[in-house]
Amino acid sequence: MTRQLLSAASAAALFAGAAHAQGTEQNFNRIASFPVALNAPEGSGDAMTSSEIIAATADGMTLVYTDSPAMTVGFIGIEDPASPEALGRIDLQGEPTSVAVVGQTAYVAVNTSEDYVNTSGELLTIDVATQEIVSRCDLGGQPDSIAASGDGAFLSIAIENERDEDLDDGVLPQMPAGYLSMIDIGETGAECDSLTEVDLTGLAEVGPSDPEPEFVDINEDGETVVSLQENNHLVIVSRDGEIVADFTAGSTDLEGIDTEDDGALVFDGAQDERRREPDTIAWIGTDYIATADEGDYEGGSRGWTVFNRDGTVAWEAGASFEHAAVMVGHYPDKRSDAKGVEPESVEIGTFGDLPMAFVGSERGSVVGVYDITDPEAPVLRQMLPSGIGPEGLLAIPSRGLLVTANEEDLIEDGGARSHVMIYELQDGPAAYPHITSEGMDELTGWGALSGLAAVDDSTLVAISDSFYGLEPKIFTIDVSQTPARITDAMLVTRGGDAAQKLDLEGIALDGEGGYWLASEGRTERAIPHAIYHVDAGGEIDREIGLPEELSHVEKRFGFEGITMLDGRLWMAVQREWADDAKGEVKLVAYDPENGEWGGVRYPLETPETGWIGLSEIVAGGEWVYLIERDNQLGQSAAVKQITRVAAEAFEPAPLGGELPLVEKEVVRDLIPDLLATNGYVQDKVEGLAITEGGTMWIVTDNDGVDDSSGETMLWSVPRD
């Protein structure tokens, strides 16, 4: 019997039942993040690095990962898993595609192909302790995944011989065909003479003459399961190389999904007969097979599936895994018209008496943790934050650890580097997520939070920026719960329809149930710099454009934050405009009663790299507080701070003339806060709110999970 989780309600029920139990059970929490660029030799500069497939030595003390762009294998010491050590890397004569470790010996599959027709590859035996290549075996084709049997007796290697996606639109067949290689392990490593090839042609309904094996896994009986991703097929091979079963991965009907890349999160779409096209596969015991249904050619079902070994479906996630990502702010809207969250990896491990499945979303950059005590009814326990693009997952039950290898390195765009992240199973509550929309009547997506304001001591409101330009919203957040809960999402409207041409970056209460909103303009996209007033229902009833003194000097980086002080609205301009001295920005005042404008100047820190600007402004008592930050992240981040200026200094001078320069005081360095969850320092600290009780709440902007890990941090600190 097939058991499915299709509705948002059922996903929420599972999530509510286990993911956030407070102190009554164990949860995985991240304890370290290791940028693999630390393994690069001196002088390599900003060369791209990546961590893809990852394995560990038998004692669980050393990690070994493949780095395809650098054509290397890297090593990380985790004797103290909270403080991983860079152990260096070794150069290879080709592209490493996968790694398996037996004892203290690593087996690395390397693609040495000249092109898609002249395919070749080799298997390296590497001594982890000395980092020396012990031997090489010719594989005869382009390898992908490699797996070692539990007893360390043999290896199975998927020889993919992948297709050229630019040739005939990537349609199968494209020769040469792929196959499965099996090779024995002896005392000194892989025994090249024992290599045998298993023919996989003639099995699949899709491209039967051109199987493209993607991933392999071996069960305790020595059976290898092989995914033929593009062929949408699974094959089980015995220890002696005989095919004992094969079956189609089939398709599924998806409901309640977003199918449009349009800057709106609307989960009312459907996709019928969506091929699963699984990538990573893993045995659950000897009777079940888990698949991460990423899709490649014509499919991708946005979830994962548990198959019986006879090919029948025992359980499938339907849209529930994606819905769980939606609720914690990790849904990648720019992938809505493709394959959504794209589950790419699945790992199985038993921790104590509890069997678990870990499912990694390549595009959502999040990992689902499932209790699979009953493989026909997995229960979602947690959603873990990852780096960008989790490619490889590794469970180390003997040490209570989970490791993710995140392949994306955005150094060329000034983004995050590739990271290996380490999680530990701990007693106590889950540290993540900080905010969720779980529990709402309708599935509610959110992200790119760019401004905050406090309603009372337990309630905040937040706005999303232009990333969701088709549906600007004001979110109500209950911060009395852990994690904080979004309880309402109110659409900002103009004439009853969703307001367009907004880039909301600041919100303030008007004292009468409505809100003042600051919108950062972008002239080339016809988005005006403006202030908007909305009523309690979200309807814009007043729009205030810039005066000439500002409009003729405006630049792209405009209003960030808005607050009310002594009857005036104050907006922080993020960066210098045309008439500003370098290192100084305007704090602009507007009086809603008489329409008068004015301003003061604010001194910025001097950056060593990148730029520095303001992200928020909030009046609180005798002070006005601001967020000042650079545009750097990770190890390059230097300035993420809360400053304050005496409220009495906010006496605006007329625009167009000399503006007074205020004095600032740094009251909190936010970098330690941003490292508190053991990730890397995020770029965009965007929102600040101060409650009447004196608590400061700070939120980060996750950029809509676009070239971002999708993490949103929301935390509180005392004001003084």
C-alpha positions in Angstrom: 0.0 0.0 0.0 1.3 3.4 -0.9 1.3 6.0 1.8 1.5 9.7 0.7 1.9 13.0 2.3 0.3 15.5 -0.1 -1.3 18.4 1.8 0.2 21.3 3.6 -1.9 20.4 6.6 -0.4 16.9 6.9 3.1 18.3 6.4 2.5 20.8 9.1 1.1 18.2 11.5 4.2 16.1 11.1 6.5 19.1 11.5 4.6 20.2 14.6 4.7 16.8 16.1 8.4 16.3 16.3 10.6 19.1 14.9 10.5 21.5 17.7 10.1 19.4 20.8 11.6 21.5 23.6 14.0 19.5 25.8 12.2 16.2 25.6 14.2 14.6 22.8 17.4 14.8 20.9 17.9 17.1 17.9 20.7 17.8 15.4 22.3 21.2 15.8 25.1 22.6 13.7 28.4 22.8 15.5 30.9 23.8 12.8 31.3 25.2 9.3 34.5 24.6 7.3 35.2 26.7 4.2 37.0 24.2 2.0 39.1 27.1 0.5 41.1 26.7 3.7 42.6 23.6 2.2 43.8 25.5 -0.9 47.6 26.1 -1.0 49.0 29.6 -0.5 49.0 31.6 -3.6 45.9 30.0 -5.1 44.0 33.3 -4.6 40.3 33.2 -5.3 40.3 30.0 -7.4 37.0 28.2 -7.1 36.7 25.3 -4.8 33.9 22.9 -4.0 33.0 20.1 -1.6 30.8 17.5 -3.3 30.9 13.9 -2.3 32.2 13.2 1.3 33.2 10.2 3.2 35.0 9.4 6.6 37.6 7.1 7.8 36.4 4.1 9.9 37.2 5.9 13.2 35.2 8.9 12.0 38.1 11.3 12.7 39.0 12.3 9.1 36.7 13.5 6.3 37.7 13.0 2.7 35.8 15.0 0.0 36.0 15.5 -3.8 36.6 18.9 -5.2 35.8 18.8 -8.9 36.6 22.4 -10.0 40.1 22.2 -8.3 40.6 18.6 -9.5 41.6 17.6 -6.0 40.7 15.5 -3.0 40.6 17.3 0.3 41.0 16.2 3.9 39.5 17.6 7.1 40.4 16.6 10.6 37.4 16.3 13.0 39.0 14.8 16.1 37.2 17.8 17.7 34.2 18.1 15.3 33.4 21.6 16.6 36.8 22.8 15.4 37.6 21.1 12.1 41.2 21.2 10.8 42.4 21.9 7.3 44.6 18.8 6.4 45.3 19.9 2.9 44.5 18.3 -0.5 46.1 16.4 -3.2 46.0 17.2 -6.9 44.6 14.6 -9.4 45.0 14.2 -13.1 41.3 14.6 -13.8 37.9 15.4 -12.2 37.1 13.5 -9.1 33.4 12.4 -9.1 33.0 10.4 -5.9 34.9 8.9 -2.9 34.4 5.9 -0.6 36.6 5.1 2.4 37.4 1.6 3.8 39.4 1.8 7.1 42.0 4.4 6.4 42.1 4.0 2.7 40.2 6.2 0.3 38.9 5.1 -3.1 38.4 7.9 -5.6 36.7 7.7 -9.0 38.2 10.2 -11.4 36.9 11.3 -14.8 39.7 11.7 -17.3 37.5 11.9 -20.4 38.5 14.0 -23.4 34.9 14.6 -24.4 31.5 12.9 -24.3 32.5 10.3 -26.9 36.0 9.5 -25.9 35.3 8.5 -22.3 37.8 7.4 -19.7 38.4 7.2 -16.0 40.4 5.7 -13.3 40.1 4.5 -9.7 42.7 5.8 -7.3 43.6 4.0 -4.0 44.8 6.7 -1.6 46.4 6.2 1.9 44.6 8.8 4.0 47.3 9.1 6.6 50.1 9.8 4.1 47.8 11.4 1.4 49.7 9.3 -1.2 48.2 7.6 -4.2 48.9 3.9 -3.8 47.6 2.6 -7.1 45.5 3.4 -10.1 43.0 1.2 -12.0 41.7 1.9 -15.5 37.9 2.1 -15.4 37.4 2.3 -19.2 34.7 5.0 -19.0 33.6 8.1 -17.2 32.7 7.3 -13.6 30.2 8.9 -11.3 29.2 7.4 -7.9 31.3 4.9 -6.0 30.3 2.8 -3.0 32.1 0.3 -0.8 30.5 -2.8 0.7 30.0 -2.8 4.5 32.6 -5.6 4.9 35.2 -3.7 2.8 35.4 -6.5 0.3 34.5 -4.7 -2.9 33.5 -1.5 -4.6 30.7 -0.7 -7.0 31.2 2.2 -9.4 28.6 3.8 -11.7 30.2 4.3 -15.1 27.9 7.0 -16.4 29.3 8.1 -19.7 27.1 11.1 -19.4 25.3 12.7 -22.3 26.1 16.1 -23.9 23.1 18.2 -22.9 23.8 20.6 -25.8 23.6 17.8 -28.4 20.0 17.3 -29.8 18.7 18.9 -26.6 20.2 16.1 -24.6 17.8 13.5 -25.9 18.8 9.9 -25.3 20.5 7.8 -26.7 24.0 9.2 -26.9 26.7 6.6 -27.1 28.8 5.2 -25.5 26.4 3.5 -23.1 27.1 3.4 -19.3 27.5 0.4 -17.1 28.3 -0.8 -13.6 31.8 -1.7 -12.6 32.6 -4.0 -9.6 36.1 -4.4 -8.2 37.5 -6.4 -5.3 39.5 -4.8 -2.5 42.7 -6.6 -1.4 45.2 -5.9 1.4 46.9 -3.2 -0.6 43.8 -1.6 -2.1 41.7 -2.1 -5.2 42.7 -5.2 -7.2 42.6 -3.9 -10.8 42.6 -7.4 -12.4 39.3 -8.3 -10.6 37.3 -5.5 -12.3 34.1 -6.7 -14.0 31.5 -4.8 -16.0 27.8 -5.3 -15.6 25.8 -4.5 -18.7 22.7 -2.4 -17.9 21.3 -2.0 -21.5 17.9 -3.2 -22.5 16.3 -2.6 -19.1 14.8 0.9 -19.0 11.8 2.0 -21.0 13.5 5.4 -21.5 16.7 5.2 -23.6 17.2 1.4 -23.1 20.3 1.4 -25.3 21.9 4.2 -23.3 21.8 3.6 -19.6 23.4 6.4 -17.6 24.1 5.1 -14.1 24.2 7.9 -11.6 24.4 6.6 -8.1 25.2 3.3 -6.3 24.7 1.9 -2.8 25.4 -1.5 -1.3 23.4 -3.3 1.3 24.5 -5.7 4.0 23.9 -8.7 1.7 26.3 -7.3 -0.9 23.6 -6.2 -3.3 24.2 -3.0 -5.3 21.3 -0.8 -6.2 22.0 1.5 -9.2 20.0 4.6 -10.2 19.7 5.3 -13.9 18.6 8.9 -13.5 18.0 10.0 -17.0 16.4 6.6 -17.8 14.1 6.9 -14.7 15.1 3.3 -13.7 16.5 1.4 -10.8 18.5 -1.8 -11.0 19.6 -4.3 -8.2 22.8 -6.3 -8.9 24.0 -9.3 -6.8 27.5 -9.6 -5.4 28.5 -11.8 -8.3 27.3 -9.2 -10.9 23.9 -10.7 -11.8 20.9 -8.5 -12.2 18.3 -9.7 -9.7 15.7 -7.0 -10.2 15.0 -3.8 -12.2 12.1 -1.5 -12.3 11.0 2.0 -13.4 11.1 4.8 -10.9 7.8 5.8 -12.2 6.0 9.1 -11.9 3.8 10.9 -9.4 1.1 13.6 -9.5 2.0 16.7 -7.5 -0.5 19.1 -6.0 -0.2 22.3 -4.0 3.0 23.5 -5.7 4.3 26.8 -7.1 4.9 26.4 -10.8 5.7 30.0 -11.8 8.9 31.9 -11.4 7.2 35.2 -10.9 8.2 36.8 -7.6 5.1 35.4 -5.8 4.7 32.3 -3.6 1.5 30.8 -4.7 1.1 27.1 -4.0 -2.0 26.2 -6.0 -0.4 24.6 -9.0 -0.1 20.9 -10.1 2.1 18.7 -12.2 0.7 15.4 -13.4 2.8 12.3 -14.1 6.0 13.9 -13.1 8.9 11.4 -13.5 10.9 10.9 -10.4 14.3 10.6 -12.1 16.2 9.8 -8.9 19.7 11.0 -8.2 21.1 9.6 -4.9 19.7 6.3 -3.7 20.2 4.5 -0.4 19.3 1.1 1.0 17.1 1.0 4.1 18.1 -2.4 5.4 17.7 -5.0 2.6 14.0 -4.6 1.8 13.6 -0.9 1.0 15.3 1.7 -1.2 15.2 5.5 -0.6 15.5 7.8 -3.6 16.1 11.5 -3.8 13.9 12.4 -6.8 15.8 15.4 -8.1 15.0 15.0 -11.8 17.3 15.7 -14.7 15.9 15.2 -18.1 12.1 15.5 -18.1 11.2 15.0 -14.4 11.9 15.7 -10.8 9.1 15.2 -8.3 10.4 17.6 -5.6 10.4 14.9 -3.0 11.7 11.6 -2.1 10.4 8.0 -2.3 10.8 4.7 -0.4 10.5 1.7 -2.8 10.0 -1.9 -1.9 12.8 -4.0 -3.4 10.2 -5.3 -5.9 9.7 -1.8 -7.3 6.4 -1.0 -5.7 6.2 2.3 -3.8 6.0 1.9 -0.1 5.8 5.7 0.6 6.4 9.0 -1.1 6.8 12.5 0.2 4.6 14.1 -2.5 4.9 17.8 -2.0 5.3 17.5 1.8 9.1 17.9 1.8 8.9 21.0 -0.3 6.1 22.3 1.9 8.4 21.9 4.9 11.0 24.0 3.1 8.4 26.6 2.4 7.4 27.0 6.0 11.0 27.6 7.2 11.7 30.2 4.4 13.9 27.9 2.2 11.7 27.8 -0.9 13.6 28.9 -4.1 10.9 30.7 -6.1 13.3 31.1 -9.1 13.1 27.3 -9.5 9.3 27.2 -9.4 9.1 26.7 -13.1 11.6 23.9 -13.0 12.1 21.4 -10.2 11.4 23.3 -7.1 13.6 22.4 -4.1 15.3 19.6 -6.1 16.1 16.9 -3.5 19.5 15.6 -4.7 20.9 13.6 -1.8 19.7 11.0 0.7 21.6 9.3 3.5 20.6 6.6 5.9 22.0 6.2 9.4 21.0 4.6 12.7 21.7 6.7 15.8 21.3 4.6 18.9 18.1 2.6 18.2 16.7 5.2 15.9 17.0 4.8 12.1 17.0 8.1 10.3 16.9 9.4 6.7 18.5 12.7 5.7 17.3 14.4 2.6 19.2 17.3 1.1 17.6 20.0 -1.1 20.0 21.3 -3.7 18.1 24.4 -4.5 16.5 25.0 -1.1 19.9 24.5 0.7 18.2 22.7 3.6 18.3 19.1 4.9 15.2 17.2 6.2 15.7 14.8 9.0 13.3 11.9 9.1 12.5 9.1 11.6 12.2 6.0 9.5 11.5 3.5 12.2 8.6 2.5 9.9 10.1 2.9 6.4 6.5 3.0 5.1 5.6 6.0 7.2 8.7 8.3 7.7 8.2 11.2 10.2 9.8 14.6 9.6 11.7 15.6 12.7 13.8 18.6 11.7 14.8 20.9 8.8 18.5 21.8 9.1 20.2 24.8 7.6 23.0 24.0 5.2 25.5 25.8 3.0 24.6 26.5 -0.6 23.7 23.4 -2.6 24.1 20.3 -0.4 25.6 17.7 -2.7 26.9 15.1 -0.3 25.5 13.9 3.0 27.3 11.7 5.5 26.0 10.1 8.7 28.6 9.1 11.3 26.4 7.4 13.9 29.4 6.2 16.0 30.1 9.8 16.8 26.6 11.2 16.7 27.4 13.4 13.7 25.9 14.4 10.4 28.1 16.1 7.7 27.0 18.0 4.6 29.2 18.9 1.7 27.9 22.0 -0.1 29.1 22.3 -3.6 28.4 25.9 -4.6 31.3 28.4 -4.5 30.2 31.9 -5.4 33.5 33.6 -5.1 33.3 35.0 -8.6 30.1 36.8 -7.6 31.4 37.9 -4.2 29.1 35.3 -2.5 29.6 32.5 -0.1 32.3 29.9 -0.5 31.8 26.1 -0.5 31.5 24.8 3.0 31.4 21.5 4.8 29.1 21.7 7.7 29.0 19.4 10.8 25.9 18.7 13.0 25.8 16.9 16.3 22.9 14.9 17.8 22.3 16.7 21.1 20.0 16.6 24.1 17.6 19.5 24.0 15.7 21.7 21.5 16.5 22.3 17.8 18.3 25.6 17.3 16.8 26.1 13.8 14.6 27.4 12.4 14.4 30.8 14.1 11.1 31.6 12.3 8.4 29.5 10.7 5.0 29.8 9.1 4.0 26.4 10.4 0.5 26.3 11.9 -1.1 28.8 9.6 -4.4 27.8 8.0 -2.9 28.1 4.5 0.6 27.2 3.4 2.5 30.5 3.5 5.8 31.1 1.9 8.1 33.9 3.0 11.7 35.1 2.7 13.8 38.2 2.0 12.7 39.9 5.2 14.0 43.4 5.0 12.5 45.5 7.8 11.0 45.0 11.3 8.9 47.0 13.7 7.5 46.1 17.2 3.8 46.0 17.8 4.1 45.0 21.5 6.5 42.9 23.5 5.5 39.6 21.8 4.5 40.8 18.3 6.6 42.1 15.4 5.7 43.0 11.9 8.1 42.4 9.0 8.1 43.1 5.2 9.6 41.3 2.3 11.6 43.2 -0.3 11.5 43.3 -4.1 12.4 39.7 -4.5 8.7 39.0 -4.0 7.7 42.0 -6.0 4.5 40.5 -7.3 3.1 40.1 -3.8 4.5 42.6 -1.3 3.5 41.5 2.2 3.4 42.6 5.8 4.0 39.6 8.1 2.9 39.4 11.7 5.3 37.4 13.9 4.6 36.0 17.3 8.0 36.1 19.1 6.7 34.6 22.3 7.1 31.2 20.8 10.3 29.3 19.9 10.7 29.3 17.0 8.9 32.6 16.3 5.7 32.0 14.3 4.3 33.9 11.4 0.6 34.3 12.2 -0.5 36.5 9.4 0.6 37.6 5.9 -1.2 40.7 4.7 -0.9 41.7 1.0 0.0 45.3 0.3 -2.5 46.5 -2.2 -3.2 49.5 -4.5 -6.7 49.8 -5.8 -7.5 46.4 -4.3 -4.8 44.6 -6.3 -1.3 43.6 -5.2 0.8 46.7 -5.4 3.6 46.7 -7.9 6.9 48.6 -8.3 7.8 48.4 -4.7 11.0 47.5 -3.0 10.0 47.5 0.7 12.9 48.1 3.0 11.4 49.7 6.1 8.2 49.6 8.2 6.9 51.7 11.1 3.6 51.7 12.9 1.4 54.8 12.5 -0.2 54.4 15.9 -3.7 54.0 14.4 -3.5 50.5 13.1 -1.8 51.3 9.8 1.8 51.4 8.7 4.4 53.7 7.1 6.6 51.9 4.5 9.8 52.9 2.9 10.5 51.7 -0.6 14.0 51.7 -2.1 13.9 52.9 -5.6 15.6 51.6 -8.7 15.1 54.0 -11.6 16.2 51.7 -14.4 13.4 49.3 -13.3 10.8 52.1 -12.9 10.7 51.5 -9.1 10.5 54.9 -7.4 12.1 56.0 -4.2 9.1 56.7 -2.0 7.2 56.6 1.3 3.9 54.8 1.4 1.1 54.8 4.0 -1.1 51.7 4.2 -4.2 51.3 6.2 -5.0 48.4 8.6 -6.0 46.3 5.6 -2.8 46.8 3.7 -4.3 49.3 1.1 -2.0 52.1 0.0 -3.8 55.3 0.7 -0.9 57.8 0.5 2.2 57.9 -1.7 5.0 60.4 -1.1 7.7 60.8 -3.7 11.1 62.4 -3.4 11.5 66.2 -3.5 13.6 67.7 -6.2 16.5 68.2 -3.8 16.8 64.4 -3.5 15.5 63.2 -6.8 18.3 64.9 -8.8 21.0 63.2 -6.7 19.4 59.8 -6.1 21.1 56.6 -6.7 20.1 52.9 -6.6 20.8 52.3 -2.9 18.1 54.4 -1.2 15.8 54.2 1.8 16.5 51.4 4.2 14.3 51.6 7.3 11.8 54.1 8.5 10.8 55.3 12.0 8.7 57.9 13.6 10.4 60.5 16.0 8.5 63.5 17.4 6.0 63.5 14.6 8.6 63.2 11.8 9.4 60.2 9.7 13.1 59.4 9.4 14.5 57.2 6.7 18.1 56.0 6.4 19.7 56.2 3.0 21.8 53.1 2.6 24.8 54.5 0.6 26.2 57.8 -0.6 24.2 59.7 -3.2 25.6 62.0 -5.7 26.0 65.0 -3.4 27.3 63.1 -0.4 30.9 63.1 0.7 32.6 59.7 0.7 31.9 57.8 3.9 28.8 59.9 4.7 25.1 59.2 4.1 21.9 61.0 4.7 19.3 60.4 7.3 16.2 62.0 5.7 13.3 63.5 7.6 9.7 64.0 6.3 6.9 65.7 8.3 3.5 64.0 7.2 1.6 67.0 8.6 3.2 69.9 6.7 5.1 68.0 3.9 8.5 69.5 4.9 11.7 67.6 4.2 15.1 67.8 5.8 18.0 65.7 6.9 21.2 65.2 8.8 24.5 63.4 7.8 25.7 60.1 9.3 29.4 59.0 9.3 30.1 55.4 8.0 33.0 53.2 8.9 35.7 52.9 6.3 35.7 49.5 4.7 38.9 47.6 3.6 36.9 45.8 1.0 33.4 46.2 -0.6 31.1 48.9 0.7 29.4 49.9 4.0 26.0 51.3 4.4 22.9 51.5 6.6 20.1 48.9 6.7 17.7 50.1 9.4 16.7 53.0 11.6 14.6 52.7 14.8 13.7 55.3 17.4 13.9 54.1 21.0 13.7 56.4 24.0 16.4 59.0 24.0 18.2 57.3 21.2 17.8 56.4 17.5 19.4 53.0 16.6 20.7 52.0 13.2 22.1 48.9 11.6 25.4 49.6 9.8 27.0 46.8 7.8 29.4 46.0 5.0 28.4 43.9 2.0 30.8 41.1 2.9 30.1 37.6 4.3 31.9 34.7 5.8 35.5 35.3 6.7 35.5 38.6 4.8 32.8 40.2 6.9 34.1 43.0 9.1 31.3 45.4 10.0 27.9 44.2 11.2 26.8 46.5 14.0 24.1 48.4 15.8 24.9 52.0 16.4 23.0 54.8 18.1 22.7 58.5 17.8 21.1 60.8 20.5 17.5 61.6 19.6 18.2 65.3 20.3 20.6 65.3 17.4 17.8 64.7 15.0 17.1 68.3 14.1 16.8 68.3 10.3 18.3 71.0 8.2 16.7 71.9 4.9 17.8 69.7 2.0 20.0 71.1 -0.7 22.2 72.9 1.8 24.8 71.9 4.4 23.4 69.2 6.7 24.7 68.7 10.3 26.8 65.7 11.0 25.6 63.5 13.9 27.8 61.6 16.2 27.3 57.8 16.5 28.1 55.3 19.1 28.6 51.6 18.4 26.5 49.6 20.9 26.7 46.0 19.6 29.0 44.1 17.3 26.6 41.6 15.5 29.3 39.3 14.1 29.4 37.1 17.3 25.6 36.9 17.1 25.8 35.9 13.4 28.3 33.1 14.3 26.1 31.8 17.2 24.5 29.0 15.1 28.0 27.9 13.8 27.4 28.9 10.2 29.2 31.5 8.3 28.6 35.3 8.8 25.7 36.3 6.6 25.8 39.4 4.5 22.4 41.1 5.0 21.5 42.1 8.6 18.4 44.0 7.5 15.8 44.5 10.2 15.8 45.9 13.7 12.8 46.4 16.1 12.7 47.6 19.7 9.8 46.6 22.0 8.4 48.8 24.7 10.1 46.5 27.2 13.5 47.3 25.8 14.2 44.1 23.8 15.9 44.5 20.4 15.0 42.0 17.7 17.3 41.6 14.7 16.6 39.7 11.4 18.6 38.8 8.3 17.5 38.8 4.7 17.9 35.5 2.9 17.7 36.9 -0.6 14.8 34.6 -1.5 17.2 31.6 -1.5 18.8 33.0 -4.7 22.5 32.4 -4.5 22.0 32.2 -0.8 21.8 29.5 1.8 18.3 30.5 2.6 19.0 30.9 6.3 17.1 33.5 8.2 18.3 34.4 11.6 15.9 36.2 14.0 17.2 36.8 17.5 16.9 39.2 20.4 19.2 41.1 22.7 18.7 43.7 25.5 18.7 47.3 24.3 21.1 48.5 26.9 
